[in-house]
Amino acid sequence: GRKVNQGPTLYLDLEDSANRAQARMRTLLDGFTAAPETCTFRLLAPILGPELFKILDEWVAANPGAKVVCIDTFQKIKPSAAKNETSYSADYRICAPLQSWAQQHNICVLLVHHTNKNKGSTDIFESVNGSQGLTGTAADKKRGPICRGCYAVRNWP
């Protein structure tokens, strides 16, 4: 395997019940009895906005060296588009503050989002269900794409 700098993680499991989340963790842990102490789980979160950023800020403050926030799934925290707003504009507007927060805290924010099941495509970004505003915010003007080595994962346990 590849050595990585380990640190605290926050997993927002927003589609599962407590029982299903436990069953999924048993599968992922593959025989281990408990998740690492540095892993925080939440089954509820507000829509993306000041209340969610307050939760994220409090978690970061309580977890020095935090590395990853996983939001599963993005649709559960995604606010509605504004009237007469294109889907691209809405997705970009909605994701931009999350990208800024991640850069400010030097934390990876992993948004789990459903794919469009386009089996004929070899481009992972074409499989994203929704507009290119979702993938467009995963870039930095100075460094180019932030998302390097990403994969569309299907059949999550």
N, C-alpha and C positions, 0 to 999 in steps of 0.2 A: 504494500500500500504506500500511499504518499503521506509524508509527514505534514501535518497542518497545525497551526496555532489554535489550540482549543480554548474555548471560553463559554460564558453563559449564553444560552439560547432561549428565545421565547417562541412558543408554538401556539398560535391561535387556531384551534381546531373548531371551526365555526359551523360545520355541517353535521357533525356527529353527536350522538347522545353520549353520556358518560360511559355506558356499557360498551358501545361500539368503539369509542376512543381507547378504552382499556384493552379490548380485543386486538385492535390495530397495533397498539404498543407491544403487546405480547408477541405478535408476529414479527415486528421490526426488531425487538430486542433478542429474538432467537435464543431463548433459553436463559437470558439474564433475568433476575427477579425484579429489578427496579430500574427505572430510567436514571441517568446520571443526576446528581444533586444540582448540577448547574443548568438543568433543563426545566423551564417553567412552562406549564400548560394552562391555557384558558379556553373555556368552551363558549364564552360570550364576549362580544366586543361591540361598541357602538359604531355607527356609521363614521366613515373617515371625516374627521373634523377636529375641533379643539378638544373635545372629550377624549377621543382616541389618542391624540398626541399627548395629552396629560398622562394617560395610562402608560404610554411608551416612555415618556420622559421619566416618570417615577420608577419604571422598571430598570431603565438604564442607570439611574442614580443608585438604585439598590444592588446593581450587578456590575461592578467595575470590570472592565475588560470584555464587556458584552460583544458578541461576534455576529449573531444572526437573529433576525425576527422573521418568522415564517407565518404568513397569513393565508390560511386555507379555509375558504377560498375568497378571492378578491371580491367576487360578486356580493358576498355577505356584508362587506363594509363600503361598497361602492355607492356614493350618493347619486341621485337622479341627475340626468342632464338638464341644463337650463332650457327654457323655451326657445325654439328656433336654433338650438346649438347642434352642430353636426356631431356624429358619434366620435370622429377623430378629435375635434376640439374638446368635447366633454372628457374623453379618456385622457388626453394630454393635460387638461386643466386639473383633473382629479388626481392624476399620478404625480404631477410635478412637485407638490408639497411633500409627498412621501419620499421622492427622490432627494429633495433638499435636506429633509430630516436625516436620511440615511448618510448622505455625504457629510453633514454637520457632525454626526456622531461616529463616523467611520465604521458603520455597521452595514452588513449585507441585509437588505430587505428582500425576501423571496416571496413573490406573489404567486400563489397557486391559482391557476385560471384554467377553465375547461378548454379543450381543443375542439376544433371544428371537424375532427375525424376525417380530414382530407388525407386519405391513405396514399394517394398518388404523388404527394409532394415530398421532396427530400429536404426542403428548407424548413427548419423548425419554426421560423417566424411566420411562415405561411399557414402553419397549423394553429396559430393563436385564434381563438374564437373572439371576434370583435375587430375593432379598427387598429390601424398601425400606430395610433396614439399610445397604445399600451407598450409596444416595443420601442416607440420613438423616445419615450422618457428614459429608457434604459441606455442612455448615451450621454456623454459629456462633451461639451464643445472643444475642450482642450485635448482630451484623451481619446475621443472616439467612443465606440461602444463600450459600455461598462460590463455588459453581459458577454463574457467570453467563455466558451465551453459550456453553454447551456444546452439542455436537452429537454425535449418534450417527453414527459413521462406518462405512459398509459398504464392502466391496470394497477394502480396504487393499491396496496393491501387493505 
